[in-house]
Amino acid sequence: MHCMDPQLYEAAVKAAVEEIVVEILETCTSPAYEGPDQMTALHAAAINCYTPGIIKKILEKNESLIKQIDQYGWTPLHYAAYHRNSEGMKELLECDISAAYIGDNHRKLTPFRVAIGQCYIPYVLLSRCPDSCDLVDERRWNVLHFAILSFTLQDLKILLKKYPLIKNLINDKDVDGNTPLHFLVTCRPSLLWKIKQAYKDIFLDTEVVNNQNMSVFGVVKSGSRQLEQELLKLKESVGPYQYGVVKDEGTAILSKKAAFQAFVITDAIAMVLSLSAVFAHFLMSFPFGTNTETSWSLMAYGATSTMIAMVAMVIAFVTGTYAVLTTSLWLAILTAFIGLSFFLLMYLICRIMASAKKDG
């Protein structure tokens, strides 16, 4: 038996049935390793966090697969780092540690940078090849440029406290002259003071200027919208690929914006209260709700729910519109003004009704 359908072989690897893979490797003199998107069976095994044994068996048969890249330039180690497969990373690094220094086709992202982009500290890579954290991508972003955008304060503290090599990168510039501190004060300004208080031994160069001649404090004072928009665009493009699909495709990328969060909450409130009002009026159609205290209670509840739902709906419209129109501030403000005019109209209508009642 000289070969085998690559789809069947890769399916066996994904299924994590080690006995099947071993049998294929032993019975096929030339097993087909290729899969979709130029991936190999080793890529598929690296994705599965429960297959370190399969990774070892495949490498014993063909070590060259460890440097084989798919159409995105990702090696099996990239996928193991993306999926936090620490055991898989161990097996791959034991075979060839140089795989940790291979950059992809997108931005020359190394496996270490991929893991950091996933808010994950790859301790295996740090212990086996600590100098891999010194590598930068095509924009000269270092580890901290990535970590600043996604890591929690606790994880940032771990990076800065335990790894001096990473700590020393805090003031390094990218191609635009921005240091990780420029990114920090643009996206998460409150963390700068927390880091300064927690690690007084770290020299934070807040006077260093970027290519726009803006220091770290200058960014804080001016609120550089251009840098913020660039970071948002780059952050979305940093996400690794999974079978050719960008990470979190189809999910709400605005979910961390306060305006969008307010929209979601007020929209939910408006929906619940609207349905409650409809249900109250529905109950009033039953015999027990006619000319009784229950009828008046249901009517009052329905009216109150409707009024609150209307207010929540207006707020949801304004905040939702503002969240998606932040790149066009004048349009966002104009739309918000039009939406909020509802309250003015409601006030005028109430005044007219009160005046008519008084005259009557």
Secondary structure by P-SEA (a helix, b strand, c coil): cccccaaaaaaaaaacaaaaaaaaaaacccccccccccccaaaaaaaccccaaaaaaaaaaccccccccccccccaaaaaaaacaaaaaaaaaaacccccccccccccccaaaaaaaacccaaaaaaaccccccccccccccaaaaaaacccaaaaaaaacccaaaaaaccccccccccaaaaaaaccaaaaaaaaaacccccccccccccccccaaaaaaaccaaaaaaaaaaaaaacccccccccccccccccccaaaaaaaaaaaaaaaaaaaaaaaaaaaacccccccaaaaaaaaaaaaaaaaaaaaaaaaaaaaaaaaacccaaaaaaaaaaaaaaaaaaaaaaaaaaaaaaac
